[in-house]
Amino acid sequence: MLVLKNTVNLYDYSRICFNLVFLFMRALKLILTQPEFLGPAWVFASINILIGTWAVYIPVITGRLGISEGALGIALFFFALGTMISIPAAPLISERLGLGKSVITGVLLVCLSFVGPFLAADHVGLSVALFVVGATSGFTDIAMNTLVSELEARRGVQIMSASHGFFSLGGVLGAGLGSLLMGYFRTPLWHILIVSVVVIAINLVLARHYSRITTPPRTSEPFCVKLLHPLLALGLVSFIIMASEGAMVDWSSLYLEKVAKAPTPFLIGMGYTVFSVFMTLGRFFGDEVSHRFGSYTIIICGLLLGTGGYLLILSAYPALAITGFGCVGLGFSVIIPELFRLGGSQKDVDTAKGISFIAGTGYLGFLTGPVILGILAELYSLKLSFLALLAGAIIAAWIMVRRNKKGS
């Protein structure tokens, strides 16, 4: 009887935990059960599947072309340049082509353009190919975020954070499966071709559920400096958060090795791994928390958690620093999706233009932040670079607290 009672209690506790998980992952459940939401989420995943596949082959491609790390940096600059150029044009193209058609067109172009770097014969060819990849990716990024914002407004749901969770998941799939499968392909070209064909096929199947969606005519004023005011603070926070994300990519392993003195390569690599895992999980849970407490509350709490994470990182003890990277990932995971949600719902500002402004400032931070931190590390110390990230998180929290008090 005692065993039976314990079994029943265990079953009850398991059922409660199971229900709680689904309660907080309502957005994920919505996406997985409704094709209208799954289609855009798969676009998010598709972009990062391709990026992840490209990432695992970077050493192979640079070795084949015989280019140095510095030359690769120049080529990647052209990727960033293409992204930045496409962002201002994205709202205009989406308005003329139609929002749903822009998304499916964009993701198809991304799939085709990612073949370019694998075909490049020299450094110039690689730079040109990455410029095209950046331009198509930047356009698709704005279109897919605008589509999710439009679906949220039409259907009265919140799926932005979970959609970004699919983006993070796509990176895990692209890089993870790519690492496992790359040994089975005689040349990298066959790998990216097969990935592109699979991604295109799934997108074409799902696109019919959203391809006819258009944004309704708006009576907003033309976008001008006056309308930048409500977006300026959000753009600054976007810059800070994306600069931090870029820093995690480029500097987390080096920090654990040089400053925290992590004793093994496994621990040195755990910083970004833990950061990525918790960012993915946070984005899947973020919509439900946002629905219950509001965008400003979740952003402020996320910034406070990230601030605490940076304090743990700055302790310079490996275990605490790795825990800190997880806290930063979890805290910051929900901020960019919420900023897109806020930017797309500003009064008198067109959804696509608001999102493109937030995305543009964010990309600027992602691209320039690591460079600025590298200069600080070179001139002073790597620890000072992470102190600058801590200061940025505090400034961002102060900005959002002030805006919340003003009710803007």
Buried (B, 14 or more C-beta within 10 A) or exposed (E): EEEEEEEEEEEEEEEEEEEEEEEBBBBBBBBEEBBBBBBBBBBBBBBBBBBBBBBBBEEBBBEBBEBEEEBBEBBBBBBBBBBBBBBBBBBEBBBEBBBBBBBBBBBBBBBBBBBBBBEBEEBEBBBBBBBBBBBBBBBBBBBBBBBBBBBBBEEEBBBBBBBBBBBBBBBBBBBEBBEEBBEEBEEBEEBBBEBBEEBBEBBEEBBEBBBEBBBEEEEBEEBEEEBEEBBEBBBBBBBBBBBBBBBBEBBBBBBBBBBBEBEEEEBBBBBBBBBBBBBBBBBBBBBBBBBEEEBBBBBBBBBBBBBBBBBBBBBBBBEBBBBBBBBBBBBBBBBBBBBBBBBBBBEEBBBBBBBBBBBBBBBBBBBBBBEBBBEBBEEEEBBEBBBBBBEBBBBBBEBBBEBBEEEB
